[in-house]
Amino acid sequence: MKIGDNVLISPEVTHKSDWTLGTVIEVEANPFVGTVISVKTPAGEIYFDKEYMFKSAN
C-alpha cells in the first residue's frame, strides 16, 4: 500500500458494522510492529493500525 491508495478499513479498527472506505495518508515502517497504515475517511475520521487490518478497495 502507498499514500493515495483507496482501502477498506476493518470493522475491528472502526468499531462499525461493515468495512469502511478511506484513503491512505501515511505508511510507517514501525520497528516494533511492522508496517502501520494511517487512513482518512471521506467524513474526516483518521484510523491507523497494522497493515493486515486494511484491504485494497480496487
PyMOL commands that place a pseudoatom at each C-alpha (Angstrom):
pseudoatom trace, name=CA, resn=MET, resi=1, chain=A, elem=C, hetatm=0, pos=[0.000, 0.000, 0.000]
pseudoatom trace, name=CA, resn=LYS, resi=2, chain=A, elem=C, hetatm=0, pos=[1.098, 3.528, -0.692]
pseudoatom trace, name=CA, resn=ILE, resi=3, chain=A, elem=C, hetatm=0, pos=[-0.112, 7.063, 0.025]
pseudoatom trace, name=CA, resn=GLY, resi=4, chain=A, elem=C, hetatm=0, pos=[-3.211, 7.888, -2.013]
pseudoatom trace, name=CA, resn=ASP, resi=5, chain=A, elem=C, hetatm=0, pos=[-4.457, 4.286, -2.319]
pseudoatom trace, name=CA, resn=ASN, resi=6, chain=A, elem=C, hetatm=0, pos=[-8.136, 3.662, -1.587]
pseudoatom trace, name=CA, resn=VAL, resi=7, chain=A, elem=C, hetatm=0, pos=[-8.571, 0.941, 1.018]
pseudoatom trace, name=CA, resn=LEU, resi=8, chain=A, elem=C, hetatm=0, pos=[-11.248, -0.680, 3.124]
pseudoatom trace, name=CA, resn=ILE, resi=9, chain=A, elem=C, hetatm=0, pos=[-10.780, -0.455, 6.898]
pseudoatom trace, name=CA, resn=SER, resi=10, chain=A, elem=C, hetatm=0, pos=[-11.630, -3.494, 9.017]
pseudoatom trace, name=CA, resn=PRO, resi=11, chain=A, elem=C, hetatm=0, pos=[-14.601, -3.191, 11.396]
pseudoatom trace, name=CA, resn=GLU, resi=12, chain=A, elem=C, hetatm=0, pos=[-12.179, -4.272, 14.133]
pseudoatom trace, name=CA, resn=VAL, resi=13, chain=A, elem=C, hetatm=0, pos=[-10.463, -0.897, 13.729]
pseudoatom trace, name=CA, resn=THR, resi=14, chain=A, elem=C, hetatm=0, pos=[-13.508, 1.371, 13.218]
pseudoatom trace, name=CA, resn=HIS, resi=15, chain=A, elem=C, hetatm=0, pos=[-15.949, -0.479, 15.525]
pseudoatom trace, name=CA, resn=LYS, resi=16, chain=A, elem=C, hetatm=0, pos=[-18.596, -0.075, 12.813]
pseudoatom trace, name=CA, resn=SER, resi=17, chain=A, elem=C, hetatm=0, pos=[-20.745, -2.879, 11.410]
pseudoatom trace, name=CA, resn=ASP, resi=18, chain=A, elem=C, hetatm=0, pos=[-19.069, -3.053, 7.979]
pseudoatom trace, name=CA, resn=TRP, resi=19, chain=A, elem=C, hetatm=0, pos=[-15.792, -2.283, 6.195]
pseudoatom trace, name=CA, resn=THR, resi=20, chain=A, elem=C, hetatm=0, pos=[-15.242, 1.487, 5.749]
pseudoatom trace, name=CA, resn=LEU, resi=21, chain=A, elem=C, hetatm=0, pos=[-13.703, 3.176, 2.705]
pseudoatom trace, name=CA, resn=GLY, resi=22, chain=A, elem=C, hetatm=0, pos=[-10.738, 5.509, 3.189]
pseudoatom trace, name=CA, resn=THR, resi=23, chain=A, elem=C, hetatm=0, pos=[-7.564, 6.862, 1.597]
pseudoatom trace, name=CA, resn=VAL, resi=24, chain=A, elem=C, hetatm=0, pos=[-4.049, 6.065, 2.823]
pseudoatom trace, name=CA, resn=ILE, resi=25, chain=A, elem=C, hetatm=0, pos=[-2.396, 9.213, 4.205]
pseudoatom trace, name=CA, resn=GLU, resi=26, chain=A, elem=C, hetatm=0, pos=[0.726, 7.666, 5.784]
pseudoatom trace, name=CA, resn=VAL, resi=27, chain=A, elem=C, hetatm=0, pos=[2.733, 4.436, 5.664]
pseudoatom trace, name=CA, resn=GLU, resi=28, chain=A, elem=C, hetatm=0, pos=[5.132, 3.895, 8.575]
pseudoatom trace, name=CA, resn=ALA, resi=29, chain=A, elem=C, hetatm=0, pos=[7.777, 1.192, 8.909]
pseudoatom trace, name=CA, resn=ASN, resi=30, chain=A, elem=C, hetatm=0, pos=[7.471, 0.654, 12.666]
pseudoatom trace, name=CA, resn=PRO, resi=31, chain=A, elem=C, hetatm=0, pos=[10.397, -1.410, 14.007]
pseudoatom trace, name=CA, resn=PHE, resi=32, chain=A, elem=C, hetatm=0, pos=[8.255, -2.969, 16.749]
pseudoatom trace, name=CA, resn=VAL, resi=33, chain=A, elem=C, hetatm=0, pos=[5.011, -3.990, 14.999]
pseudoatom trace, name=CA, resn=GLY, resi=34, chain=A, elem=C, hetatm=0, pos=[5.850, -3.817, 11.282]
pseudoatom trace, name=CA, resn=THR, resi=35, chain=A, elem=C, hetatm=0, pos=[4.085, -1.627, 8.733]
pseudoatom trace, name=CA, resn=VAL, resi=36, chain=A, elem=C, hetatm=0, pos=[1.482, 0.753, 10.176]
pseudoatom trace, name=CA, resn=ILE, resi=37, chain=A, elem=C, hetatm=0, pos=[-1.050, 2.359, 7.825]
pseudoatom trace, name=CA, resn=SER, resi=38, chain=A, elem=C, hetatm=0, pos=[-2.920, 5.623, 8.543]
pseudoatom trace, name=CA, resn=VAL, resi=39, chain=A, elem=C, hetatm=0, pos=[-6.171, 6.157, 6.636]
pseudoatom trace, name=CA, resn=LYS, resi=40, chain=A, elem=C, hetatm=0, pos=[-8.570, 9.107, 6.375]
pseudoatom trace, name=CA, resn=THR, resi=41, chain=A, elem=C, hetatm=0, pos=[-12.259, 8.544, 5.582]
pseudoatom trace, name=CA, resn=PRO, resi=42, chain=A, elem=C, hetatm=0, pos=[-14.387, 10.937, 3.493]
pseudoatom trace, name=CA, resn=ALA, resi=43, chain=A, elem=C, hetatm=0, pos=[-16.012, 12.022, 6.795]
pseudoatom trace, name=CA, resn=GLY, resi=44, chain=A, elem=C, hetatm=0, pos=[-12.583, 13.155, 8.069]
pseudoatom trace, name=CA, resn=GLU, resi=45, chain=A, elem=C, hetatm=0, pos=[-12.036, 10.320, 10.560]
pseudoatom trace, name=CA, resn=ILE, resi=46, chain=A, elem=C, hetatm=0, pos=[-8.466, 9.018, 10.799]
pseudoatom trace, name=CA, resn=TYR, resi=47, chain=A, elem=C, hetatm=0, pos=[-7.676, 5.413, 11.664]
pseudoatom trace, name=CA, resn=PHE, resi=48, chain=A, elem=C, hetatm=0, pos=[-4.348, 3.616, 11.936]
pseudoatom trace, name=CA, resn=ASP, resi=49, chain=A, elem=C, hetatm=0, pos=[-3.326, 0.040, 12.569]
pseudoatom trace, name=CA, resn=LYS, resi=50, chain=A, elem=C, hetatm=0, pos=[-1.170, -2.774, 11.276]
pseudoatom trace, name=CA, resn=GLU, resi=51, chain=A, elem=C, hetatm=0, pos=[-1.213, -3.327, 7.511]
pseudoatom trace, name=CA, resn=TYR, resi=52, chain=A, elem=C, hetatm=0, pos=[-3.281, -6.539, 7.675]
pseudoatom trace, name=CA, resn=MET, resi=53, chain=A, elem=C, hetatm=0, pos=[-6.298, -4.605, 9.072]
pseudoatom trace, name=CA, resn=PHE, resi=54, chain=A, elem=C, hetatm=0, pos=[-6.792, -2.936, 5.674]
pseudoatom trace, name=CA, resn=LYS, resi=55, chain=A, elem=C, hetatm=0, pos=[-7.556, -4.303, 2.213]
pseudoatom trace, name=CA, resn=SER, resi=56, chain=A, elem=C, hetatm=0, pos=[-7.428, -2.753, -1.225]
pseudoatom trace, name=CA, resn=ALA, resi=57, chain=A, elem=C, hetatm=0, pos=[-10.651, -1.135, -2.435]
pseudoatom trace, name=CA, resn=ASN, resi=58, chain=A, elem=C, hetatm=0, pos=[-9.681, -1.558, -6.105]
for i in range(1, 58): cmd.bond("trace and resi %d" % i, "trace and resi %d" % (i + 1))
show_as sticks, trace
zoom trace
